[in-house]
């Protein structure tokens, strides 16, 4: 049965309707599901966390392969439908709560996140898991296309959002997904994003990095030296000397630096002034 027809049938059978306030737009493309699973590289040994299983189309595809799926769903109107799936798949564990309240510390090391997440919670979900002491080994997520492209930006187009992901891991757009691949059809296009090579960072370095980055991006049209001079209460000439000492252009703006450049600045002397 066509996935769109199947979606409509399930919604009608359980007396449900998509809730736009919960970002409920259901993926109806078999090819896109295949791309998600391929990017996730799921195996029979994997434990997968799925955020927002919805009608269960991705959930059942994961369950056919992996050791266990832990699905977090906020909308209790979906209980009857998802409990029916759980009755056929004993390795499906359902949690009825806001994902932001979920304690990921109890998940096994190396778990993966594979999900079509609620778009309005994208930033909070990413922040929760990539900064966690128990990070996933990889995330494969469906995001709003514009957000995915901002996350994967390179030097010249960086923002605090792209820095906030690339400081911890390596993001990559797997595929762009038009709005026609969802039911009901949303107003925005989407993209599948992979984030892997997630790493734990030194707590003090993390503190310094974000203090520096927030000051640096306080005014994107001004040079980084200008912003840091105002925010760190340092003379511009002193900062220019420090920039030259780590081979950075004193005229550069915050969005022009790579992660490695920010780390160079963290390591130089003035970074120790706000420990």
N, C-alpha and C positions, 0 to 999 in steps of 0.2 A: 504494500500500500504506500502511495505517495506520502512523504513525511508531513506535508502541509495538511493533507486530508486527515492523516492520523492524528495530528495535533488538534484539529477542529473536532474530530470524533471524541478524543479524550476529554477535551474541555466540555463538550456537550454532555458526555456520559456522566461526568462528575459534577455537573452544574457549575462549572468554573468559567472565568473570563480573565484575560490578561489584565494585570493591574499596572498601568503606566507609572504610578507613583513608586512601584517596587522595581521599575526597569524590567518588566516582564515582556520581553520580545523573544520568541522561541526560534532557535535555529532550525531551518527546514531543508538543509542541503547535505546530502550524504557525502559528497566530495569534500565539503568543509569539515565534517566530522572526521573523515579519514586524515585530513591534513593535521588536525588537532592531535589525533592519536599518534601519528607518525612523529610529530615534533616532540611529543611527550616521551617517546621511546619506552612505553610501558612494557613490563614483563610480568611473568607469573609470580615474581617475588616482591612486587611493589605494593606499598600501601599508598593510596591516593586520597587526598583531601579534595572534595568537590564543594565549591561554594555556590549555592543556588542551583540545585539540580532541576528545578522546574518540573517539566513533564517526564523527565527521566530518560530522554533519548541518549544523551552522552553517558549518563550513569550506567545504563545497561550495556553499552559498548565497552565501558571500562570494566564492568563486572565480568564480562566474558573473557577477560584476559588477566586481570590483576589478582593479587592475594586478598586485598580488602579495599573497599571504598568507604570512606567516612564522609557522609554528605551532611552539610549544614544548610538548613532551610528555615527562613524566617516566617514564611507565609503558611500558617497552619491550615488554611483551606486546602492545601495540597496533601494533607495527611493521608486521606483515604487512598489516593492514587499511589503515593510513594510507599505506603505500608503494603499495598498489593504487590509492588515490585519486591519489597523486602521479604515478603513471604516466599518468593521464588528464589531469592538470592540470600542465603544465610550470611554471606560475607559482606553484606551491606549494613552499615551502622548509621542510623539517622539521628541527627541532633536538631531539635526545634528551638532555635535561638538566633540572635543576631551574631553574625560571624565575628564582630568586634569584641564580643564577650567570650568567645571560645578560647580555651586554654590550650595553645599548641605545644606547651612544654611537655605534655603527656604523649605526644605523637612519637613514633619510633624514629630514630635517626635515619636520615636519607629519604624521608617521605617526599612525595611530589604533590604539587597543586595543579590540577587540571580543571578549568572552569570557565563558564561564560558568566562573568561576575556582574553584579548590579553596577551599572556605569556610574551612578551617583556616589558610589562608595569606593571608586577606584583608588584614589589617593590614600585613604585611610586603610584599605585592605593591603595595599603594597607596603605602606609604612609598617604596619603591624608585623608582617611576616618577614620582610627582608632585614629588619632590624632585630628580629627575635634572636634569643640565645639558641633556639632550636630552629634554624632556618631550613626550608625545604631544599632538596638537592636541585630541583628545577621547578619553574613555574611556566605553564602554558595557559595563557589567558586570552579570552576575547575581550577586546577593549574598543572604545570609540577610536576611530581611525586617527583623528587629529591628536588625541592624547598619546596613542602609540607612537606616532611620528615625533612628537615632542620628546618622549622618553628616549628615543633612539637618536636624538640629535647629536651632531658632532661639533667640533670646535668652530665657532662662528655663529652658531645658533643655540648654544647651551642656555639652560635656564636652571633654576633651583630644582625643578622637577627632573630634568635629565640627570643632573648631578646626584640627586637623591637616590636614583636607581643605580647609576653607573659607579658610584662610590662602593657599592656592595656587590655588584654582579655585572654580567654582560647581557644587555638586552638586544634582541634581534626581531625584526618583523618577518614572520613566516609567510603570511599572505594577507592581502587586503580583501575584505569581504563586503560586497555591496549590500545596501539595505534590502534589496529584493530577496535576499537569502534568509529573511526573518519573517515570522508571523506573530503579531501583526507587523507590517512594515514600518520601521522607525524612520525618523527624519534624517538620521546620520548614518554614514557608512562606518564599518568596523574594520578591525584588523586582528589577526592572531599574532600574539607576541610571545616569544620565548625569552625567559631570563634564567640563565644558568651561571655556573662558576661563582656561586655566592660564597662569600668569605666572611669570617669573623674579623672584626677590626679592633684595634687597641682602643680602649675606652677613652683614654686621654687624647689620643690622636683624633678620635671621632668628635670629641667636644671642641677641640681647636678647629677642626675642619669646618664644622657647621657654624661656629662663631664667625670665622673668616668669610665663609661663603655668603652668609646672610648679609654681612656688611658689604661685601663685594657687589652683590646684586641689588643694593639699596637704590641705585640709580643707574639703569642700564645705559643711558646715553653718555654718562661720564666715564672717565677712565677709571680703571681699578685702583690706581695710585690715589686718585682724588677721593674715592669712596673710603679706602682704607685709612687715608690720612685723617678724614673726618671721624671715622668710626673708632679708630685705634688711638687717636690723639697723637699722631706721629707727624713729623715734618715730611713734606713731599720729597725733599732732596734725600733724606735718609731712606725712604722707601724706594726711590729710584736706584739708589746704590745697591739695596738688597735685591731688587729685581735683576739688576745687571749681574749680580754675583751668582744667580741661578739661571742665567741666560734667558731671561724673560724680558719682553719688550715693555718698557715703562709706560708706553702709550696704549697698551692693550686694554680692552674692556673685558668685563667679567665673562661675557658669553663667548669670548674668543679662546679661553683657556681650556685645555684638556684636564682630566682628573689628575694626571701625573704632574701637571703644572701646579695645581692647587696643593698637591702633597709637597712639592718643593717649597712652597710658601709656608706651609705648616711647619716645616723643619727648620726654617731660618729663625734667627734670634728673636724677632719681634713676636713670634707666635707664643713664646713662653710668658708674655706679659699678662695673659688672661687665663692662667691655669686655675 
